[in-house]
Amino acid sequence: VLGSVLLQKTASKIATRCHGRLPNPLTRSGTTARLLRGVLRSQRRFVMGPGEPYTCTPILPHFAAEVHGFSLAGKDPLPADVVARIKDDMKKYRVLVFKDQGRLSGERQVQISQQLGTIESTFYKHPKSPHPDIFRVSNDETEGCVGVGRTGWHIDGTFQTRPFKYQTMHFHSVCEGGETWFVPLKEFYEMQDEETRDRWDRYWMVTREGLAHPLVYRHPVREDTSMMFHCGPPFCAAWAVDDDAERSSERKVSGRMIAPHVVQDELTRRLDEAVDRIGIKMSWEEGDFAINDNLGNCHYASKGTQNPKKKAGLRILHRTTIAGEDVPAKFDGRSSKYLDLR
C-alpha cells in the first residue's frame, strides 16, 4: 500500500512538471518517461481470474495490451478457448503483444495464424523466409526484405476489395530505434473538428486498380468508426468526393477528383501529431509476438527500422497476413467499389 501511495505521489509530481498533463510514456524518453512507465506498470498488474488462459496488461487505457507469462510454443493447435479469448481481446485492444516468446518456428507462426483466419500471402518470398506464408523483413537485404512499411502511414491490403483483417508480427531479432508506430483510428477520427470529419466522410481512396474505399467506414467487428487509407505515394491514384445529396445514403461519387498527395499529406501531418497523444511508438523486444487489428488502427515503420546493422543490430521480423472477410462499408450502407478512371 505504501508503495502504491508513493507511486501515486510520483505521478502527481510528474503531472505538475508537465503542466498538469501526463505525457504518453510510450512516445517519450528520459527520466520523466521512465518514472511514469514504472507508475503505469505498477497500476496495471492484475491477478488472473479462474479459468482465464492469460491476463492482459493494457499499454494505454484505450489501446493495446501486453500478455506476460503465457507461451505460444508447442506442436498442437492452440486450445479453442485461447483462440476465442485472443479474438475477444483483439476486438477490445486492437494490438496484442505476447512477450518473451523466444523464436517460434515459421511452421508454428503459420499454424497460429491459421487459427485466426485464412492466411493470404501477397508478398515477395525472401530466400531466407522459413515458410512460404512468412514475410521476412529486415534492415539487411541479405536477411530479409528492406524498407517495408516506410512509404507512409497505412492499412495493409488497400489494393484488395477486402483488406487484411489481422497481421501477426514475430520479432526474432530487433535493432536499436526500430519502432513501429500505431494510431487507433476510432480515436483519431473523433479527435478531429466537425468540419474535418464532415469533409472526410465524403472522401473515397481510389487505388491504382480503380478500387474506391470509403475513407471513413464502420469497423466490421467492433462496429465503431474506422478509416481506410494508404499514405504511400504508389498506393493511391486519387481521392474521389461525394456529391451534395442531403441524405448520405443517396450520395454518388461526383466525378471530382483530388490529387493523391493533398489528402495523404493532411493525414500524415495529423497522424504524426496524433501518435504522441493517442498512439504508441512501439519499441520491440526480441521474442515479441504481436497480433495487429489491421482494420482498427494504422501503422508506420519508423526510420530507425532501417538503421545500419553494424551500428544498431540486426532486425528480423516474421509477418503473416490474415485475409479480410468484409468489404469496407459506411454506416449508411455504401461500400467499396470499382470506378471507371478513363
RODREN-651098 format. One line per 3 residues: number of its first residue (from 1); their letters; for each residue x, y, z of N, C-alpha, C. Coordinates in steps of 0.1 Angstrom, whole numbers, plus 5000, padded with zeros to 4 digits. Atoms other than C-alpha are relative to their C-alpha. Layout:
BEGIN
NUM) a) X Y Z X Y Z X Y Z ~ ...;
REM end
This chain:
BEGIN
1) vlg) 5008 4988 5000 5000 5000 5000 5009 5013 5000 ~ 4991 4988 5000 5028 5024 5009 5007 5002 4987 ~ 4994 4998 5013 5045 5017 4976 4990 5006 4990;
4) svl) 5010 4994 5009 5013 5025 4958 4998 5014 5002 ~ 5001 4985 4997 5009 5058 4976 5012 5008 4995 ~ 4988 4993 5005 5045 5067 4968 5000 5002 4985;
7) lqk) 5001 4999 5014 5039 5059 4932 4990 5010 4995 ~ 5010 4990 5003 5008 5080 4931 5005 5014 5002 ~ 4994 4987 4998 5027 5109 4946 5010 5003 4989;
10) tas) 4990 4998 5011 5054 5104 4919 4993 5004 4988 ~ 5008 4997 5012 5027 5105 4892 4996 5015 5001 ~ 5004 4987 4998 5014 5137 4907 5011 5010 4998;
13) kia) 4989 4991 5002 5048 5153 4907 5003 5001 4985 ~ 4997 5000 5014 5053 5143 4871 4990 5009 4993 ~ 5011 4992 5006 5019 5158 4862 5003 5015 5002;
16) trc) 4997 4986 4997 5029 5191 4879 5012 5005 4991 ~ 4989 4996 5008 5062 5191 4860 4996 5002 4985 ~ 5005 4999 5014 5043 5186 4827 4988 5009 4999;
19) hgr) 5010 4990 5000 5019 5215 4835 4986 4993 5000 ~ 5013 5006 4998 4991 5192 4846 4996 4989 4991 ~ 5004 5010 5010 4991 5168 4817 5011 4989 5000;
22) lpn) 4991 5011 5000 5007 5134 4819 5004 4997 4985 ~ 4997 5003 5014 5027 5127 4787 4998 4985 4997 ~ 5001 5015 5004 5023 5094 4768 5014 4994 5002;
25) plt) 4987 5005 4997 5052 5074 4782 5006 4991 4989 ~ 4995 5008 5011 5055 5053 4751 5005 5008 4988 ~ 4995 4992 5011 5064 5082 4729 5010 5010 5005;
28) rsg) 4990 4991 4994 5089 5099 4752 5012 4992 5005 ~ 4988 5006 4994 5124 5092 4765 5004 5009 5012 ~ 4995 4992 4989 5143 5104 4795 4994 4996 5014;
31) tta) 5004 5004 4986 5138 5103 4833 4985 5001 5003 ~ 5015 4998 4998 5102 5116 4833 4993 4988 4995 ~ 5007 5011 5007 5091 5089 4809 5002 4987 5008;
34) rll) 4997 5012 4993 5109 5062 4828 4993 4999 5013 ~ 5008 5000 4987 5093 5072 4861 4986 4997 4997 ~ 5014 5002 5003 5059 5073 4845 4997 4986 4996;
37) rgv) 5002 5014 5004 5063 5039 4829 5000 4991 5012 ~ 5000 5008 4988 5071 5025 4863 4987 5001 5007 ~ 5013 4998 4994 5039 5040 4877 4990 4992 4993;
40) lrs) 5010 5007 5008 5018 5026 4849 5001 4985 5002 ~ 4998 5015 4999 5033 4991 4852 4994 4996 5014 ~ 5004 5004 4986 5026 4991 4890 4984 5000 5001;
43) qrr) 5014 4999 4999 4990 5001 4884 4992 4991 4991 ~ 5007 5008 5011 4983 4977 4855 5002 4985 5003 ~ 4999 5014 4997 4991 4944 4872 4987 4994 5005;
46) fvm) 5013 5005 4996 4961 4922 4875 5002 4985 5004 ~ 5000 5014 4997 4955 4888 4891 4991 4992 4991 ~ 5008 5008 5009 4944 4861 4867 4988 4994 5007;
49) gpg) 5012 5006 4995 4909 4850 4873 4999 4985 4997 ~ 5001 5014 5002 4898 4814 4875 4995 4997 4985 ~ 5004 5003 5014 4895 4798 4840 5006 5009 4989;
52) epy) 4994 4991 5010 4914 4826 4823 5013 4994 4994 ~ 4988 5006 5005 4941 4813 4799 5012 5010 5002 ~ 4989 4991 4998 4961 4845 4803 4993 5014 5004;
55) tct) 5005 4987 4995 4958 4881 4816 5006 5011 4991 ~ 4995 4989 5008 4961 4913 4795 5004 5012 5009 ~ 4995 4988 4993 4981 4943 4808 4998 5012 4990;
58) pil) 5002 4990 5010 4968 4974 4789 5013 5009 4999 ~ 4989 4991 5002 4995 4996 4774 4996 5014 5002 ~ 5007 4988 4997 4973 5026 4772 4986 4997 5004;
61) phf) 5013 5003 4995 4939 5029 4788 4990 4996 4989 ~ 5010 5002 5011 4921 5029 4754 5006 4991 4989 ~ 4994 5006 5012 4945 5010 4732 5012 4991 5003;
64) aae) 4989 5009 5000 4968 4979 4730 5002 4994 5014 ~ 4998 5007 4988 4978 4953 4756 5012 4991 4999 ~ 4989 5010 5000 5007 4930 4766 4995 4988 5008;
67) vhg) 5002 5012 4993 5005 4894 4777 5013 4994 5005 ~ 4988 5005 4994 5032 4881 4801 4997 4986 5005 ~ 5001 5013 4994 5038 4846 4813 4992 4989 4993;
70) fsl) 5007 5010 5007 5020 4827 4786 5007 4997 4987 ~ 4992 5005 5012 5037 4806 4759 4992 4996 4989 ~ 5006 5004 5013 5026 4802 4723 5006 4988 4994;
73) agk) 4992 5011 5005 5051 4774 4718 4992 4987 5001 ~ 5006 5014 5000 5041 4738 4711 4998 4995 4986 ~ 5002 5007 5013 5032 4714 4683 4985 5000 4997;
76) dpl) 5015 5000 5002 4994 4712 4689 4994 5013 4998 ~ 5007 4987 5002 4970 4739 4678 4997 5006 5014 ~ 5004 4993 4987 4961 4765 4705 4986 4995 5003;
79) pad) 5013 5004 4995 4931 4754 4726 4989 5010 4995 ~ 5010 4992 5005 4898 4767 4713 4996 5012 5009 ~ 5003 4989 4991 4892 4788 4744 5011 5011 5000;
82) vva) 4989 4990 5002 4926 4805 4739 4997 5008 4987 ~ 5002 4994 5012 4918 4813 4703 4988 5010 5001 ~ 5012 4991 4998 4883 4827 4713 5004 5012 5009;
85) rik) 4996 4989 4992 4899 4848 4740 5009 5010 4992 ~ 4992 4991 5008 4925 4862 4716 4991 5009 4991 ~ 5008 4993 5009 4898 4872 4692 4992 5011 5008;
88) ddm) 5007 4990 4992 4878 4889 4720 5009 5011 5004 ~ 4991 4990 4996 4909 4907 4732 5004 5009 4988 ~ 4997 4992 5012 4917 4918 4696 4989 5011 4998;
91) kky) 5011 4990 5002 4882 4934 4694 5001 5011 5010 ~ 4999 4990 4989 4889 4952 4727 5013 5009 4998 ~ 4987 4993 5000 4926 4962 4724 5006 5004 4987;
94) rvl) 4995 4997 5013 4934 4961 4687 5014 4997 4997 ~ 4987 5005 5001 4970 4953 4693 5003 4992 5012 ~ 4997 5010 4989 4981 4923 4715 5014 4996 4998;
97) vfk) 4986 5003 5000 5017 4917 4723 5003 4989 5010 ~ 4996 5011 4991 5027 4883 4737 5015 5001 5002 ~ 4986 4997 4997 5060 4889 4754 5008 4987 5002;
100) dqg) 4991 5010 4996 5090 4866 4758 4997 4986 4993 ~ 5004 5012 5007 5081 4840 4731 5012 4993 4994 ~ 4989 5006 5006 5116 4832 4721 5000 5001 4985;
103) rls) 5001 5000 5015 5119 4823 4684 4992 4988 4995 ~ 5009 5010 5005 5089 4804 4672 5003 4996 4986 ~ 4997 5004 5014 5093 4784 4640 4990 5006 4991;
106) ger) 5009 4996 5010 5078 4795 4608 4987 4992 5000 ~ 5012 5009 5000 5055 4765 4609 4991 5003 5011 ~ 5008 4997 4988 5043 4774 4644 4992 5013 4998;
109) qvq) 5006 4987 5002 5036 4810 4635 4988 4999 4989 ~ 5011 5002 5010 5016 4799 4604 4989 4992 5006 ~ 5011 5008 4993 4997 4773 4625 4991 5009 5008;
112) isq) 5008 4991 4991 4986 4800 4650 4992 5010 4991 ~ 5006 4991 5009 4978 4824 4621 4987 4994 4994 ~ 5011 5007 5006 4955 4798 4605 4989 4998 5010;
115) qlg) 5011 5001 4991 4935 4796 4637 4993 5013 5002 ~ 5006 4987 5000 4928 4833 4634 4992 5003 4988 ~ 5007 4997 5012 4915 4831 4599 5008 4993 4988;
118) tie) 4994 5005 5012 4926 4823 4563 5012 5008 4997 ~ 4988 4993 5004 4962 4832 4555 4999 5004 4986 ~ 4999 4995 5014 4966 4854 4524 5013 5006 4998;
121) stf) 4987 4996 5002 5001 4859 4512 5002 5007 4987 ~ 4999 4993 5012 5006 4886 4486 5014 5006 4998 ~ 4987 4993 5000 5043 4895 4492 5011 4992 4993;
124) ykh) 4988 5006 5005 5077 4887 4479 5005 4990 5009 ~ 4994 5010 4992 5092 4855 4492 5015 5001 5001 ~ 4985 4999 4999 5127 4862 4505 5006 4986 5002;
127) pks) 4994 5013 4999 5151 4833 4502 5002 4995 5014 ~ 4998 5005 4987 5157 4832 4539 4987 4999 5008 ~ 5012 5002 4993 5120 4831 4548 4998 4985 5004;
130) php) 5001 5014 4996 5113 4799 4568 4988 4993 4995 ~ 5013 5006 5005 5079 4793 4552 4994 5009 4989 ~ 5005 4992 5011 5061 4804 4520 4990 5011 5005;
133) dif) 5010 4990 4995 5035 4823 4541 5006 5009 5010 ~ 4993 4991 4991 5061 4841 4562 5007 5011 4992 ~ 4993 4988 5006 5071 4876 4550 5011 5004 5009;
136) rvs) 4989 4997 4992 5106 4881 4563 5006 5014 4997 ~ 4996 4986 5002 5116 4917 4569 5012 5003 5008 ~ 4988 4998 4993 5149 4931 4579 5006 5014 4997;
139) nde) 4992 4989 5004 5174 4960 4578 5012 4996 4993 ~ 4989 5005 5008 5198 4939 4558 4994 4992 4989 ~ 5007 5007 5012 5187 4928 4523 5004 4986 4998;
142) teg) 4996 5014 5001 5207 4896 4526 4992 4991 5010 ~ 5007 5008 4990 5185 4886 4556 4985 5001 4998 ~ 5014 4998 5001 5151 4899 4546 4997 5012 4991;
145) cvg) 5005 4988 5009 5130 4925 4526 5003 5013 5008 ~ 4997 4988 4994 5141 4960 4534 4991 5011 4996 ~ 5009 4989 5003 5122 4993 4535 4986 4998 5002;
148) vgr) 5014 5004 4999 5090 4976 4544 4992 5010 5010 ~ 5008 4992 4991 5063 4999 4558 5004 5015 5001 ~ 4994 4987 4998 5083 5031 4552 4994 5010 4991;
151) tgw) 5005 4990 5010 5063 5048 4524 4990 5009 5007 ~ 5009 4991 4993 5038 5063 4549 4990 4992 5009 ~ 5011 5006 4992 5010 5057 4574 4991 4992 4991;
154) hid) 5008 5008 5009 4988 5029 4561 4992 4989 5008 ~ 5007 5012 4996 4964 5000 4565 5005 4990 4989 ~ 4995 5010 5010 4977 4968 4548 4989 4995 4991;
157) gtf) 5010 5007 5009 4959 4954 4517 4990 5009 4994 ~ 5010 4991 5006 4941 4985 4505 4998 4998 4985 ~ 5002 5003 5015 4946 4972 4469 4990 4989 4998;
160) qtr) 5009 5011 5001 4922 4944 4477 4985 5005 5004 ~ 5014 4997 4997 4884 4945 4479 4997 4998 5015 ~ 5001 5003 4986 4887 4930 4514 5014 5001 5006;
163) pfk) 4987 4999 4994 4918 4944 4531 5002 4990 5012 ~ 4997 5010 4990 4936 4921 4556 4993 5003 5013 ~ 5006 4999 4987 4919 4915 4589 5011 5002 5011;
166) yqt) 4989 5000 4990 4950 4908 4611 5013 4998 4993 ~ 4987 5005 5002 4987 4906 4609 5006 4994 5013 ~ 4991 5004 4989 5010 4886 4631 5014 5004 4998;
169) mhf) 4987 4995 5001 5044 4900 4638 5009 4994 5011 ~ 4992 5007 4991 5071 4879 4654 5015 5005 4998 ~ 4987 4994 5001 5105 4895 4662 5010 4990 5005;
172) hsv) 4989 5009 4996 5134 4871 4661 5012 5008 5004 ~ 4989 4991 4996 5158 4900 4664 4996 5014 4998 ~ 5004 4986 5000 5155 4937 4670 5012 5009 4998;
175) ceg) 4989 4991 5001 5176 4967 4661 4997 5013 5008 ~ 5002 4988 4992 5181 4999 4681 4992 5010 4991 ~ 5008 4990 5007 5155 5025 4671 4989 4995 4991;
178) get) 5009 5006 5009 5134 5000 4652 4985 5000 5004 ~ 5013 4999 4995 5100 5012 4664 4989 4999 4988 ~ 5012 4999 5008 5066 5006 4648 4990 5009 5006;
181) wfv) 5010 4991 4994 5041 5034 4653 4986 4996 4996 ~ 5014 5004 5001 5004 5027 4658 4991 5012 5004 ~ 5010 4990 4996 4974 5051 4659 4987 4993 4999;
184) plk) 5014 5006 5001 4939 5038 4668 4991 5009 4992 ~ 5007 4992 5010 4915 5050 4641 4987 5006 5005 ~ 5013 4994 4994 4883 5055 4661 5004 5013 5007;
187) efy) 4996 4988 4993 4901 5079 4684 5006 5011 4991 ~ 4995 4990 5009 4919 5096 4656 4989 5008 4993 ~ 5011 4994 5007 4887 5103 4637 4993 5010 5010;
190) emq) 5008 4993 4990 4869 5115 4669 5007 5013 5005 ~ 4993 4988 4995 4897 5140 4678 5000 5011 4990 ~ 5000 4989 5010 4892 5160 4646 4988 5009 5002;
193) dee) 5012 4991 4999 4869 5190 4644 4989 4996 4991 ~ 5012 5004 5008 4834 5188 4629 5002 5002 4985 ~ 4998 4997 5014 4844 5204 4596 5009 4989 4993;
196) trd) 4991 5010 5005 4872 5179 4591 4993 4986 4999 ~ 5008 5013 5000 4850 5149 4600 4990 5000 4988 ~ 5010 5000 5011 4823 5160 4576 5007 4999 4986;
199) rwd) 4993 5001 5013 4848 5165 4548 5005 4986 4997 ~ 4995 5014 5001 4865 5131 4554 4989 4990 4997 ~ 5011 5009 5002 4831 5114 4554 4996 4999 4985;
202) ryw) 5003 5000 5014 4828 5123 4517 5011 4995 4991 ~ 4988 5004 5008 4862 5111 4506 5000 4985 4998 ~ 4997 5014 5004 4870 5078 4488 5014 4998 4995;
205) mvt) 4987 5002 5005 4905 5065 4484 5000 4991 4988 ~ 5000 5008 5012 4910 5053 4448 5014 4995 4998 ~ 4988 5006 5002 4937 5028 4442 5004 5000 4985;
208) reg) 4995 5001 5014 4958 5023 4411 4991 4991 4991 ~ 5009 5009 5007 4934 4995 4402 4986 5005 4997 ~ 5013 4994 5002 4904 5018 4403 4991 4996 5011;
211) lah) 5008 5004 4988 4891 5004 4436 4999 5012 5009 ~ 5003 4988 4992 4875 5031 4457 4995 4995 5014 ~ 5004 5003 4986 4874 5026 4495 4995 5012 5007;
214) plv) 5004 4988 4992 4855 5049 4518 5011 5003 5010 ~ 4990 4996 4990 4880 5069 4539 4995 4997 5014 ~ 5006 5002 4987 4856 5067 4568 4989 4989 4999;
217) yrh) 5010 5011 5001 4836 5035 4574 4998 4993 5014 ~ 5003 5007 4987 4823 5011 4601 5009 4987 5001 ~ 4991 5011 4997 4847 4986 4616 4991 4987 5000;
220) pvr) 5009 5012 5001 4832 4951 4607 4998 4992 5013 ~ 5001 5008 4987 4839 4936 4642 4996 5009 5011 ~ 5003 4991 4989 4839 4965 4666 4987 5008 4998;
223) edt) 5012 4992 5004 4811 4983 4647 5001 5015 5004 ~ 4998 4986 4997 4826 5017 4656 5007 5006 4987 ~ 4994 4994 5011 4842 5042 4633 5015 4996 4998;
226) smm) 4986 5003 5004 4874 5033 4614 5002 5008 4987 ~ 4996 4993 5012 4893 5046 4584 5008 4991 4991 ~ 4993 5009 5010 4908 5031 4552 5008 5009 4991;
229) fhc) 4992 4992 5009 4938 5047 4535 5014 4995 5000 ~ 4986 5003 5000 4974 5044 4525 5007 5013 4996 ~ 4993 4987 5003 4997 5075 4526 5013 4998 4991;
232) gpp) 4989 5002 5009 5024 5059 4504 4997 5004 4986 ~ 5003 4995 5013 5026 5077 4471 4996 4989 4989 ~ 5003 5009 5010 5025 5045 4450 4986 4993 5001;
235) fca) 5012 5008 4997 4993 5032 4466 4987 5007 4997 ~ 5012 4993 5002 4968 5059 4458 5000 5008 4987 ~ 5001 4993 5013 4957 5072 4424 4993 5014 5001;
238) awa) 5007 4988 4998 4933 5099 4436 4990 4998 5012 ~ 5011 5000 4990 4906 5108 4461 4987 5005 4993 ~ 5013 4997 5005 4870 5107 4449 4992 5007 5011;
241) vdd) 5008 4992 4991 4844 5130 4465 4985 4998 4997 ~ 5015 5001 5002 4807 5125 4471 4994 5013 4995 ~ 5007 4989 5004 4782 5148 4456 4992 5006 5012;
244) dae) 5006 4992 4988 4759 5171 4478 4986 4995 5003 ~ 5014 5005 4996 4728 5149 4482 4999 5001 5015 ~ 5002 4997 4986 4713 5157 4515 5001 4987 5008;
247) rss) 4999 5013 4993 4709 5120 4526 5013 4993 4996 ~ 4987 5006 5003 4743 5104 4528 4998 4987 4992 ~ 5002 5013 5007 4729 5070 4516 4997 5002 4985;
250) erk) 5003 4997 5014 4719 5087 4483 5011 5007 4992 ~ 4989 4993 5006 4752 5104 4476 5007 4991 4990 ~ 4993 5007 5011 4771 5094 4444 5014 5007 4999;
253) vsg) 4987 4994 5002 4808 5100 4436 4998 5010 4989 ~ 5004 4989 5008 4806 5134 4419 5008 5001 4987 ~ 4991 4999 5012 4834 5129 4393 5011 5009 5003;
256) rmi) 4989 4991 4996 4855 5155 4411 5011 4991 5007 ~ 4989 5008 4994 4889 5140 4420 5011 5010 5006 ~ 4990 4993 4993 4915 5153 4444 5013 4993 4998;
259) aph) 4987 5006 5002 4952 5147 4438 5004 4992 5012 ~ 4997 5009 4989 4966 5119 4459 5007 5007 5012 ~ 4992 4994 4989 4991 5140 4479 4993 5009 5009;
262) vvq) 5007 4990 4992 4966 5165 4491 4994 4994 5013 ~ 5006 5006 4988 4947 5142 4514 5011 4992 5008 ~ 4989 5007 4993 4978 5120 4521 5008 5008 5009;
265) del) 4992 4990 4992 4998 5150 4533 4992 5004 5012 ~ 5008 4996 4989 4969 5161 4555 5000 4989 5011 ~ 5001 5012 4991 4965 5126 4570 5014 4998 5007;
268) trr) 4987 5002 4995 5003 5123 4575 5003 5010 5011 ~ 4997 4990 4990 5006 5156 4593 4992 4998 5013 ~ 5008 5002 4988 4977 5149 4616 5003 4987 5008;
271) lde) 4996 5012 4994 4988 5113 4623 5013 5002 5008 ~ 4988 4997 4994 5023 5125 4631 4998 5007 5014 ~ 5003 4993 4988 5008 5147 4657 4992 4991 5010;
274) avd) 5008 5008 4992 4983 5122 4670 5007 4988 5007 ~ 4994 5011 4994 5007 5094 4677 5006 5003 5014 ~ 4995 4996 4987 5022 5113 4706 4988 5003 5010;
277) rig) 5011 4998 4991 4987 5119 4720 4992 4988 5003 ~ 5009 5012 4998 4967 5087 4715 5006 4987 4995 ~ 4994 5012 5006 4991 5062 4698 5011 4995 5008;
280) ikm) 4989 5007 4994 5021 5041 4705 5011 5000 4990 ~ 4987 5002 5007 5057 5042 4693 5006 4987 5006 ~ 4996 5013 4994 5063 5005 4699 5014 4997 4999;
283) swe) 4986 5004 5000 5098 4997 4709 5000 4985 5003 ~ 5001 5015 4999 5100 4959 4703 5012 4994 5008 ~ 4989 5008 4994 5120 4933 4722 5000 4986 4993;
286) egd) 4999 5014 5006 5133 4900 4709 4991 4991 5006 ~ 5010 5010 4995 5107 4873 4712 4986 5005 5000 ~ 5014 4994 5001 5077 4897 4709 4992 4993 4989;
289) fai) 5009 5005 5010 5048 4881 4691 4987 5009 5001 ~ 5011 4991 5000 5022 4907 4682 4989 4996 4990 ~ 5011 5001 5009 4988 4905 4666 4993 5014 4998;
292) ndn) 5005 4987 5003 4975 4936 4649 4987 5000 4993 ~ 5013 4998 5006 4939 4946 4641 5003 5010 4988 ~ 4997 4992 5011 4947 4959 4606 4989 5010 4996;
295) lgn) 5012 4992 5003 4912 4974 4603 4997 5010 5011 ~ 5003 4992 4989 4912 4991 4637 5010 5011 5003 ~ 4989 4990 4998 4945 5011 4636 5008 5000 4987;
298) chy) 4991 4999 5011 4970 5023 4611 5014 4999 5006 ~ 4986 5001 4995 5008 5018 4614 5010 5005 4990 ~ 4989 4994 5008 5041 5031 4601 5013 4995 5006;
301) ask) 4987 5004 4996 5076 5017 4602 5009 5012 5001 ~ 4992 4988 4998 5098 5044 4617 5014 4999 4992 ~ 4987 4999 5007 5131 5055 4601 5010 4990 5006;
304) gtq) 4990 5009 4993 5150 5035 4627 4999 4985 4996 ~ 5001 5014 5004 5137 5002 4613 5011 4996 4990 ~ 4990 5003 5010 5164 5006 4586 5013 5005 5005;
307) npk) 4987 4996 4995 5192 5017 4609 5011 4989 4996 ~ 4990 5010 5005 5225 5000 4597 5003 4989 5010 ~ 4998 5011 4991 5230 4966 4611 5013 5001 5009;
310) kka) 4988 4999 4993 5266 4973 4621 4999 5009 5013 ~ 5001 4991 4989 5256 5001 4644 4988 4997 5009 ~ 5012 5002 4992 5221 4992 4655 4996 4985 5003;
313) glr) 5003 5014 4998 5220 4954 4653 4991 4995 4989 ~ 5008 5006 5011 5201 4930 4630 4985 5000 5004 ~ 5015 5001 4998 5163 4933 4627 4995 4989 4991;
316) ilh) 5007 5011 5007 5144 4902 4618 4986 4999 5004 ~ 5014 5001 4997 5106 4903 4616 4994 4990 4991 ~ 5008 5010 5008 5084 4874 4605 4986 5004 5001;
319) rtt) 5013 4995 5001 5050 4885 4594 4991 4991 4992 ~ 5010 5006 5008 5018 4868 4583 4988 5009 4999 ~ 5012 4991 5002 4986 4884 4570 4988 4991 4998;
322) iag) 5013 5008 5000 4951 4871 4576 4990 5007 4991 ~ 5009 4994 5010 4926 4876 4548 4988 5008 5007 ~ 5012 4992 4996 4898 4902 4552 4988 4992 4997;
325) edv) 5012 5007 5002 4863 4889 4555 4989 5009 4995 ~ 5011 4990 5002 4843 4921 4548 5005 5010 4990 ~ 4997 4989 5008 4842 4947 4521 4997 5013 5009;
328) pak) 5003 4988 4992 4845 4981 4539 4987 5007 4996 ~ 5013 4994 5002 4811 4997 4543 4998 5011 5009 ~ 5003 4989 4991 4800 5030 4556 4987 4998 5008;
331) fdg) 5012 5002 4992 4773 5034 4582 4987 5002 4993 ~ 5012 4998 5008 4748 5044 4555 4998 4988 4990 ~ 5002 5012 5009 4754 5010 4537 5008 5000 4988;
334) rss) 4992 5000 5012 4775 5022 4508 5014 4994 5003 ~ 4988 5008 4998 4807 5001 4503 5010 5002 4989 ~ 4990 4999 5010 4839 4999 4484 4996 4995 4986;
337) kyl) 5005 5003 5014 4835 4997 4446 5011 5004 4990 ~ 4991 4997 5010 4854 4999 4414 4995 5012 4992 ~ 5003 4989 5008 4854 5032 4395 5006 5000 4986;
340) dlr) 4995 4999 5013 4859 5038 4358 5009 5013 4999 ~ 4991 4989 5000 4890 5060 4357 5004 5006 4986 ~ 4997 4996 5014 4890 5065 4319 4995 5015 4998;
REM end
